[in-house]
Amino acid sequence: MSKIVNVGVSARHIHLSQEHVEILFGAGYQLTEFKPLSQPGQFASNETVEVVGSKGSFPKVRILGPARSATQLEISLTDSFAIGVKAPVRESGNIEGTPGILIKGPAGEVEIQEGVIVAARHIHFHTSDAEKWGIKDQQKLNVRLSGERGMVLENVIARVSDSFALDMHIDTDEANAAGARTGDTAEIID
Amino acid sequence: MSKIVNVGVSARHIHLSQEHVEILFGAGYQLTEFKPLSQPGQFASNETVEVVGSKGSFPKVRILGPARSATQLEISLTDSFAIGVKAPVRESGNIEGTPGILIKGPAGEVEIQEGVIVAARHIHFHTSDAEKWGIKDQQKLNVRLSGERGMVLENVIARVSDSFALDMHIDTDEANAAGARTGDTAEIID
């Protein structure tokens, strides 16, 4: 049984705590939905912020909602060199010891002390998909992206939850290295 | 026998014809060597040019020397989106039907009609290395880059010549997707 998953390419983006939403956009401000994402309840918001590193900045970084418990900026390694922030490859939420950054919004700015990561490539599985394919949460998978720039990505982390929809997330470096785009498919080979 | 090669990461760069060197830098101008490259006789020059796409430009693109028969700009896919040039993945020298671009130097500018490519990943083999490992010119290889972002690159083109030194060339997207740097090693697995 071949195990085929859809690919979603994550451009640089930021998750904000509600406290930081209010510092950046004003007291009581709520993020507004621009479009839904593949994971249930998640959305790209209409709002963007500027992030400022030691060598450069990105003026319009999309905020993904809803607000989370901790602010986290996800960039590619190419981005990290461009703005001068030494972001490590981490799973989302695992930000201890990562670098911080200055974030600017229309109503204020905040300098976070940690939270800048390069997101480790991963596949979201609904529990039923994982059971069907015999895949465990946190299992590391090998996944083939086909084509002229075909490659097999190793150490793709399985994330299993009843709240997830089946989708593979890679960043823009990985997508461009493979010539892959959102909507392509990939095959879990082992 | 494991087949280990050194990795060289190619940042965006340009090769110029002598005619274009003279348009951009002045009549009779000769490129000057900044440092030698891995391939015998090739060098990074002290000179840079600006390249201007429809959406943006790169102000300082390194020229690699010596001058060639045709001008060719090599960028990553990430770069191609950034400046708005639809560069295809091609082997060096195979520029028919590729997009052109505006190039600006201190003494003039030139708009090439073709020559912008994303270089296909490849390994240079001296003929003796290729014979030892049973590898043919133009053979497509699978090559593993190890580590946290480990991957197996497919369709890596073998290029065999008495004038080559053993070295694998990948672009910055591929390097960043793999967490690889110049001086790392890779293994040809089949």
Interface residues (C-beta under 8 A of the other chain):
Chain A: S76 L77 T78 F81 V89 A120 R121 E148 R149 G150 M151 V152 L153 E154 N155 D171 T172 D173 E174 N176 A177 A178 G179
Chain B: S76 L77 T78 F81 V89 A120 R121 E148 R149 G150 M151 V152 L153 E154 N155 D171 T172 D173 E174 N176 A177 A178 G179
